[in-house]
Amino acid sequence: MELDTGKTAESVLLFEYSFYCYFILTHNLRIMSTRWYPIYQRGNPQLRVFLPNFWMKLVRPTEEQPANVVTFAVSTEMTKHDVKNYLEKIYKVPVVDVRTRIALGETKRDQTYGYVTKKDDVKLAYVTMPKTEAFTFPDLFANKAEQQEKEEKSMDESKAGFRKFLERNKKRPGTPGWYSI
């Protein structure tokens, strides 16, 4: 079954479900695992989709990396082969090599009560693409200077308005602003 975009219904369903799992995990919600294979039934239901609880999050690297290496934070259950298949099959990204490591979660001692808390461990996947491919992070705040200029102009206007209000009411201390003519 083909959709208008050329993607199969199964790949669209897998993408939507992976986004759903990513949303659940980033918002600290708990769901029951769907990693169990469906029960085999004889007869008609031939189309079954296995929906794993895999998620991937693009991470800006802390160290300088080559242009063809991309860093992802992935589910701790994912293997190198899962990461490679996930990117190649769903997103059609050519992958040459995948290296993974588990980064320990940050530990912190509570100042008041003294107990120790630890954040969850994160598995990082370093995906190497072909040398012809290059990944650069998009500049999400390209018009930041324009936005800051607008905000400064608005702030200057409101300061001028407040100074005008104070000048108008300087002979009436303690009188509320709504009590003016």
C-alpha positions in Angstrom: 0.0 0.0 0.0 1.6 3.3 -1.1 0.8 6.8 0.1 1.0 9.9 -2.0 4.4 10.8 -0.6 6.0 7.6 -1.8 6.5 6.3 1.7 4.8 3.1 2.8 2.1 3.1 5.4 4.3 1.0 7.7 7.2 3.4 7.6 4.9 6.4 8.3 3.3 4.4 11.2 6.8 3.6 12.6 7.9 7.2 12.3 4.7 8.4 14.1 5.1 5.8 16.8 8.8 6.6 17.3 7.9 10.3 17.7 5.2 9.3 20.2 7.7 7.3 22.2 10.2 10.2 22.0 7.5 12.6 23.4 6.6 10.2 26.2 10.2 9.7 27.2 11.1 13.4 27.1 8.1 14.3 29.2 8.9 11.6 31.8 5.6 9.8 31.2 5.4 6.0 31.7 3.8 3.6 29.3 3.7 -0.1 29.2 6.2 -1.7 27.0 5.1 -2.8 23.5 8.3 -4.8 22.9 6.4 -8.2 23.2 5.8 -9.9 19.9 2.1 -10.2 19.0 0.5 -13.6 19.8 0.4 -15.8 16.8 -3.1 -16.4 15.4 -3.9 -18.8 12.6 -6.0 -17.4 9.8 -6.7 -13.9 8.5 -4.6 -11.3 10.4 -1.5 -11.5 8.3 -0.4 -7.8 8.6 1.3 -7.2 11.9 3.5 -4.3 12.8 6.1 -4.7 15.5 6.4 -1.4 17.3 9.6 -1.2 19.5 10.1 1.5 22.2 13.1 2.9 20.4 13.8 6.6 20.3 16.6 8.8 19.0 17.4 12.4 19.8 19.9 14.5 17.9 22.6 15.9 20.2 25.0 18.8 19.6 28.5 17.3 20.3 30.6 18.7 23.1 33.9 18.1 21.2 34.8 19.1 17.7 33.9 16.3 15.2 34.3 15.8 11.4 31.4 17.1 9.3 30.2 13.6 8.4 29.8 12.4 12.1 26.5 13.0 13.8 25.8 12.3 17.6 22.5 10.9 18.8 21.2 10.1 22.3 19.4 6.8 21.8 17.4 4.3 23.9 19.7 2.2 26.0 18.2 -1.0 24.5 19.3 -0.1 21.0 22.3 -1.8 19.5 24.6 -0.5 16.8 22.7 -2.5 14.2 19.4 -1.1 15.4 20.7 2.4 15.1 22.0 1.8 11.6 18.8 0.1 10.4 16.6 2.8 12.1 18.4 5.6 10.1 18.7 3.7 6.8 15.2 2.2 6.7 13.1 5.0 8.1 15.0 8.2 7.2 16.9 6.9 4.2 20.2 8.2 5.6 23.4 6.4 4.3 25.4 5.1 7.3 29.0 3.9 7.1 29.7 3.1 10.8 28.0 3.4 14.2 29.9 3.6 17.5 28.1 3.7 20.8 28.9 4.4 24.4 26.9 4.8 27.6 27.3 8.1 29.4 26.8 7.9 33.1 24.0 10.1 34.5 24.8 13.0 36.7 24.9 12.3 40.5 23.9 15.1 42.9 23.7 15.3 46.7 20.8 17.2 48.2 22.1 20.1 50.3 19.3 19.9 52.9 18.8 16.2 53.6 22.0 14.7 52.2 20.5 12.0 50.0 22.1 11.3 46.6 20.1 11.4 43.4 21.2 10.1 40.0 19.9 10.9 36.6 19.4 8.1 34.1 22.3 6.9 32.0 22.2 7.8 28.3 23.5 5.8 25.4 25.2 8.0 22.8 25.6 6.8 19.2 28.2 8.4 16.9 27.0 7.8 13.4 29.5 8.2 10.6 28.0 9.0 7.1 29.9 8.8 3.8 32.6 11.5 3.3 30.4 13.1 0.6 27.7 13.8 3.2 28.0 16.6 5.7 25.8 17.5 8.6 25.5 21.0 10.0 23.1 22.1 12.8 20.5 24.5 11.5 20.8 28.0 12.8 17.4 28.3 14.7 18.1 31.8 15.9 19.3 33.5 12.6 17.2 36.6 13.1 18.1 36.9 16.8 19.7 40.4 16.3 16.5 41.7 14.6 14.3 40.3 17.4 16.6 41.8 20.1 16.5 45.1 18.3 12.6 45.0 18.3 12.5 44.1 22.0 14.9 47.0 22.9 12.9 49.4 20.9 9.7 48.3 22.7 11.4 48.5 26.0 12.6 52.1 25.3 9.1 53.1 24.3 7.6 51.7 27.5 10.3 53.4 29.6 9.6 56.7 27.8 5.8 56.2 28.5 6.5 55.5 32.2 8.7 58.6 32.5 6.0 60.7 30.9 3.5 59.2 33.4 5.8 60.0 36.4 6.4 63.6 35.1 2.7 64.1 34.8 1.9 62.8 38.3 5.0 64.0 40.2 2.9 66.6 42.2 0.5 63.9 43.3 2.5 61.3 45.2 0.6 58.1 46.3 -2.3 58.7 43.8 -3.0 55.6 41.8 -2.5 55.7 38.0 -6.1 54.9 37.2 -7.2 58.1 39.2 -6.1 60.6 36.6 -7.9 62.8 34.2 
